[in-house]
């Protein structure tokens, strides 16, 4: 989906997803001491706002102006400040060595673009900084529910880990996420990769 399609999707009343942070973001990051964070592909801002509520100084980047307007409204409602940047991740270069945390959650990019974004994300980390990637997994096509149906923009833990040269991968695995559907509870399959810059 391009910027205009996301703008249309985000222009619906209310939030496309919940305003609560992603379950894996919470599980992996709740115990980290706050520092400077960047959320690449922030969408409507739920994860960036949650980090700001926990004391992080957060920058949220997305190419959807409509999504970022909703993110700003959510930040104001929650009483936190986030720096919002309107930019396309395919060309955006975060300042190298500047962040204690880089978050990439459900960014849908084909392999070559994903590799470039992950490389720049790793470069943006300070020594000791954490990169967390959560994404729709390729196995979701056959084993899960929802998410994009184009295999080109789906991830595997192995592919993500291979793109993180220079980082120490602490966790790279498939994880399952409960999803409510009209047919009842189902599961989605996600990729989760956590890495550290030593």
C-alpha positions in Angstrom: 0.0 0.0 0.0 1.3 3.5 -0.8 1.0 6.7 1.2 -2.4 7.6 -0.3 -3.9 4.2 0.5 -2.8 4.5 4.1 -4.1 8.0 4.3 -7.5 6.7 3.1 -7.4 3.8 5.6 -6.5 6.1 8.5 -9.2 8.6 7.6 -11.8 6.2 8.9 -13.5 7.3 12.1 -11.7 6.0 15.2 -8.4 4.1 15.1 -7.8 1.3 12.6 -6.2 -0.6 15.4 -6.5 -0.3 19.2 -4.8 2.7 20.9 -3.1 0.3 23.2 0.5 -0.8 22.3 1.3 -4.0 20.6 1.5 -7.0 23.0 5.1 -7.9 21.8 6.3 -4.3 22.1 5.1 -4.3 25.7 6.6 -7.7 26.5 10.0 -7.0 25.0 10.4 -3.3 26.0 8.6 -2.8 29.3 11.8 -3.4 31.4 14.2 -1.2 29.4 15.3 1.9 31.1 13.9 5.0 29.2 16.2 6.8 26.8 15.8 8.1 23.3 13.6 6.0 20.9 12.5 6.1 17.3 9.4 4.3 16.0 9.9 3.7 12.3 6.4 3.3 10.6 4.6 4.7 13.7 1.2 4.7 12.0 -1.5 6.1 14.4 1.1 6.3 17.2 0.0 3.7 19.7 3.5 2.3 20.4 5.3 5.7 20.3 2.8 7.1 22.7 3.2 4.1 25.1 6.9 4.6 25.1 6.5 8.3 25.8 4.2 7.5 28.7 7.1 5.3 30.1 9.5 8.2 30.1 11.1 7.8 26.7 12.0 10.7 24.5 10.3 9.5 21.3 10.4 10.3 17.6 7.7 8.7 15.5 8.1 8.5 11.7 5.5 7.7 9.1 4.6 8.6 5.6 0.9 9.0 6.3 -0.1 12.6 7.3 -3.5 11.4 8.4 -2.0 8.7 10.6 0.4 11.1 12.2 -2.5 13.6 12.9 -4.3 10.8 14.8 -1.0 10.0 16.5 -0.6 13.6 17.7 -4.2 13.6 18.9 -3.5 10.4 20.9 -0.4 11.9 22.4 -2.3 15.0 23.4 -5.1 12.9 25.0 -2.5 10.9 27.0 -0.6 14.1 28.0 2.8 13.2 26.4 5.0 14.7 23.8 6.3 12.9 20.8 8.2 14.4 17.9 6.3 13.3 14.7 8.2 13.2 11.4 6.4 12.9 8.1 8.8 10.8 5.9 8.9 7.7 3.8 11.1 5.0 5.4 12.4 4.0 2.0 14.4 7.3 1.9 14.4 8.5 5.5 17.8 8.3 7.2 17.7 8.4 11.0 20.7 10.1 12.6 23.4 7.5 13.1 24.3 6.5 16.7 21.5 8.5 18.2 19.0 6.1 19.7 18.8 3.7 22.6 15.8 2.0 21.0 14.7 1.6 17.4 11.2 0.0 16.9 9.9 -1.3 13.6 6.4 -2.8 14.0 4.4 -4.2 11.0 6.2 -2.2 8.3 5.3 -3.8 5.0 8.3 -3.6 2.6 9.6 -5.9 -0.1 13.0 -7.5 0.6 15.4 -5.0 -0.9 13.7 -2.0 0.7 13.4 -3.9 4.1 17.1 -4.7 4.0 17.9 -1.0 3.5 15.6 0.2 6.3 16.9 -2.4 8.7 20.5 -1.4 7.9 19.8 2.3 8.6 17.9 1.3 11.8 20.9 -0.6 13.1 23.2 2.3 12.2 20.8 4.6 14.2 21.5 2.7 17.5 23.9 3.9 20.2 26.2 1.2 21.6 24.1 -1.0 23.9 20.9 0.1 22.0 18.1 -2.3 21.2 16.4 -2.9 17.8 13.0 -4.6 18.0 11.3 -5.8 14.8 7.7 -7.2 14.9 6.1 -8.0 11.5 3.6 -10.2 9.7 5.3 -13.5 9.1 5.4 -15.4 5.8 3.8 -18.4 7.6 0.8 -16.3 8.4 -0.4 -17.0 4.8 -1.0 -20.6 5.5 -1.0 -20.9 9.3 -2.6 -17.6 10.5 -5.3 -15.1 9.9 -5.4 -11.5 8.7 -2.4 -9.4 7.6 -1.2 -8.7 4.1 -1.7 -11.5 1.6 1.3 -10.5 -0.6 4.3 -12.8 0.3 6.7 -10.1 -1.0 6.0 -7.9 2.1 6.0 -10.7 4.7 9.0 -11.4 6.9 10.8 -14.4 8.4 12.9 -14.3 11.5 15.9 -15.7 9.5 15.6 -13.0 6.8 15.5 -10.2 9.4 18.4 -11.6 11.4 20.4 -11.9 8.2 19.8 -8.2 7.5 21.2 -7.1 10.9 25.0 -7.3 10.3 26.9 -5.7 13.1 24.2 -6.3 15.7 23.9 -9.1 18.2 20.6 -11.0 17.7 19.1 -11.9 21.0 15.9 -13.4 19.8 14.6 -14.3 16.3 11.5 -16.4 16.2 7.9 -16.8 15.1 5.3 -15.8 17.6 1.5 -16.2 17.7 -0.9 -13.4 18.4 -4.6 -14.0 19.3 -7.1 -12.3 16.9 -10.8 -12.0 17.3 -12.6 -12.8 14.0 -16.3 -13.2 13.1 -15.7 -16.9 13.2 -14.3 -16.7 16.7 -10.8 -16.5 18.2 -7.9 -17.3 15.8 -4.2 -16.7 15.7 -1.9 -14.6 13.6 1.7 -15.6 13.0 4.3 -12.8 13.4 8.1 -12.5 13.1 9.8 -11.1 16.2 13.5 -10.2 16.2 15.3 -8.3 19.0 19.0 -7.3 18.6 21.6 -5.2 20.4 24.4 -3.0 19.1 27.4 -3.9 21.2 
